[in-house]
């Protein structure tokens, strides 16, 4: 694996900086942090959050402990899991993915919530009143994954100039995904591509969806950000490659799992950054007064192993721009 992510040792989010070491909390206080994830657990992301807390002076087991809850892509489980964390009376809840943030918001108006991996506009989603002054008990990090679909399509066209149409794969079980899928279809049209939306609601529908993509002679499959699709990323890439369909995703783990291309913010960095918000809140800051942050740097990952399996030759100019090339 060739790695050129020189800037990814510290993703800049917003305009605030994180000190390497800071005083943690009053002596004797042990904080209880709840983590509510829409997708399945990913150890590197969990470790990044822990690392962020360590850099701020916290010691796990002495100063804090974490109650983890994972929906594993089954978003219908999130309200119950959020309720569990509320009943545990955690001091803060950190969420991963839009559905988890929305579930936590419905579960409590008192416990501070820090969201991460919110793909679309958190104001439009009703999570916050504004990015600068969130209001309420929730703030965090928006990743812009949904808004970057047009950029991913541009990269796809550069990688596979022959592509004429794409299938936009989305989880239709979540109403909030409908607008993002429509925006992706509009972005495809602006680039001269035919975009067809194909929806799934459960993992057992993925094979049929990818067979549909092959039957309509799509040139590629574009994945919309979603816990269900993320959790099943390896299976999606396998099924698509069998049908000679390139897959384009929003997160490096998708390319590492077999997608041809991924483009988006670096996940471990924003998980680490979430610790900054938790630290501020535990020291008395109100989420209402902590501005929502957005990434300013993004990573392009290309899987050459997948390209070879698909019989594709990626232009050298694009490979040179990539932050990571998987051989």
N, C-alpha and C positions, 0 to 999 in steps of 0.2 A: 504494500500500500504506500503510495506516494502522498505526502502531506505537505501542503504549502499554506496552511492556515496561520500565517505569521501574526495576524491581528487578533486571533481568537483566544489568546491567553487572557484577554479582558475586554469583553464586549462592552462598548459604551452604550448605556441606556439612559435616555434623558440627558439632563445636564448636571446630575448629582454624582459625586464620587464616593467610594466606600473606603474608609480607612482600613489598613491591613489589620490593625489590632485596636480594639476599643474596650473600655470598661463595660462589663456586661450588666449585671443587675444587682439589686441589694443583696447583701450576704444572707444566706439561709433560704432565699426564695428559689423554689424549683418550679419552672414554668412547664405548663402542659400545652403542647402544640398539636393541633389536629391537621392532618394532611388528607385531603379528599381528592382522589384522582379519577378522572373519567376513563383513561386507558389502563392497561395492565401495568404493573410495576416495572420500572427500568432502573437497575442498580446505579448506573452512572449518573442519572438525574437525581436519584435519592441522595447519593453521595455528594453531589454538587451542592445541594441545599445544606447538608450537614457541614460541608467545608465552609460555606458562607458563614454559618454560625460560629464555627471555630475561629475564622479570621476576625470575627468581632468579639472574641474573648470568651465564648461560651464553651462549656465542656458538657458533652452529652452524658446523662446519668447523674451529674452533679448539679448542673444548672437548669437542665431541661430534659424532657423526654418527649417522644413523638408517638401519637396514636395514628397509625396509617390505616386508610380505608381505600380500597380499589374496586371500581366498578368493572374493570377489565373489558371495557367496550360496551357493556350492557347498561346503557344510561338510565334505564328504568329503575335500576338499583340505587341511583344516586340520592333521591329524596330520603330513603330509609337510612342510608349511610350517613347523610348529613345530620339526620335526626339523632343518630347514635352519638356523634361528636358533640352536638348541643347538650345532650343529656349527661355527657361526661364533664361538662362545664370546662372545656378547654379554654385557654387564655387567648388563643388566636387560631384561625382556620386558614390554611394555605390550600388553594384549589388549583387543579391542573385541567385545562380545557374548559371551553364555554359552558357545557352542560353542568359541570361540577360547580362553577361559579354561580350559575343561576339557581341550582339546587340549594347551595349554602345560603344564598341571599334570601330565598323563600323560607329557609329553616330558622333564621335568626336575624333580628334587627339590632341585637345588642353585642354579640361577640364580634370582634374585629375580624374582617376577612381580607386576605391578600390573594388576588387571583394571578395566575400565570397562564400562558398559552391560550389567551383569548384571541381568536383569529380575526374577528371582525370588530367593528367600531363599538367599544363598550358603552358609549353614550346611546347609540341607536339600539343596542340590546337592552337598555334600561338598567345597566349595572351601576352607572355613575351619572351625575348631573352634567359634569364637564370634566375634561381631562385635567385641567388646572386646579379645580376645586370639586373633588368627587362628591362631597356630601355623604351623609349616611355613614354606614359602618364598613364600607368596602373601598378598596383601592388596589393597585397592583401594576401588572405589566401586560400591555397589549402587544402581540407579536406581529400584527399586520399580515399574518399568513394568508388570510382570505384575499386581502387587497393586492397581493403580489401574484395572483394567478395570471394576470396579463403578462408579467415579466417571465413567468415560467413558460408560457406559450411562445414568447419570443425566443427563448433559449431552445425550446423544442424545435422550432422552425430552423434555427441555425444548425442544430445537431442533425436533424432529419429533414433536409430541404424538400423532400418529396411528399411530406405529409400534407394532406388536403382536408382531412376531417379528424375530429377527436371525439371520444366519449368522455363526458364529464361525470365521474362516478361520485355519488353523494349518498349520505344517509338520510333518507326521507322520513325516518322516525322522529327527527328533530325539526320542528317548524322553522327554527332560526336558520337552518341550512338552505332553505328555499331561495332566499334573496341572494346569498353568496353564489349558489349554482347559476342563477339567472345572470348575475354579473359576470361569471366566468363565460357563459354562453355569449354574452355581449362582447366580451374581450376577444373571444375567438372570431367573432364576426368582423370586428374591426381589423383583425390581422388576415382576413381573407380565408378563414377556416370555417368549415361547417362544424358546429358544436351540438352534440346530442346529449341531453341529460338522461342518465340511467340511474335509477334509485334502488337502494337496498335498505332493508330494515333489520336484517339479522345476518350473521356470518354465513349461514347455510344458503343464502341467496347469492353469494359472491360468484360462484362458478357459473350460474345461469347468466349473471350480469356480464361477465367477461366473454361468455359464449355469444351473447347478444352483440357485444362490441365487435367481435370477430365477424359475425354474420352480416353486420351492416357495413363491413369493410372499413372500419375506423383505422386511422393511421397511428393512433396512440390513445392511451387512457390517462386522463388527468384526474388525480385524486384531490377531492376537496377536504380540507382539514376537518378531522372528526375522530373521536376516540375509537369507534368501531373499526374504521379503516386503518388507523394506526396500529391497533392491537393485532390486526390480521394482515399486517404489511407483507410478511414473508410469504404467506399463502397467496396473496394477491399477485405479487411479483412472479411467483412460480406459475400460477395459472395463466397469467398474461404472457409470459415468455413462451409457454407451450403453444400459445396461439399467435406467436410472433408479433406481439403488441408491446411497444415501449411504454413504460409507465413513468409518469412525471409526478413528483411529490413535493411536499412543503418542508420536509425535515430530513436532516442527514441520515437518520436511522432508516428512512425508507430506501435511500440509495444503498446503504449498507446491507439492507435486507433484500436487495435485488432489483429495485427500481432503476431505470436508466439514469435519471436526473433528479436531483433535489435542489431546491433553492429556498432559503429562508433564514431566519435568525437562528443562532446557535443555542440549542436547548440547555445544555449544562450551564451556560453563562447566565441565562435568565433564571434558572432555578437557583443558582448561587446568589444572584441579585435579590431574589425574594427574601433572603435572610436579612437584607438591609431594612426592608419594610417591617419585618417581624421585630427586629431590634428596636426600631423607632417606636413601634407600638408598645412593646413591653416596657419601654422607658417613659411611656406616658403620652406619646403623640396620638392624635386622633386620625383615623383613616380619612376622614372628611377633609383634612388639611394636608394630606400627602398626595401630591400630583401623580397621576398615572404616567408611567414611563413607557416609551416606545423605542424599539431598536433603531440604531443608525447604521449598523453594519450587518451584512448578510453573507452567507456562505453558499457557494456553488459546489456541489459534489457530483461527480460523474462516475458511473460504474462501467469500466471498460470490459469487465468480465461479462456483464449483461449485454453490452454492445456486440461483443464477439458472438454470443449465443444467438443474437438476433440478426447477425450478418451485417451489422452496421459499422461504418467507419466514421468516427467522430472527427470533425475538422480540427486540425492542429491549433488553430487560433483559439478555438473554444477550450481546448484542453489546457492551453497556457493560462487562460483566465480562471480556471477552476481552482478552488482552494484545496480540494482533495480529489485525487483520481484513484479509484479503487481498481487495482490490477487483477 
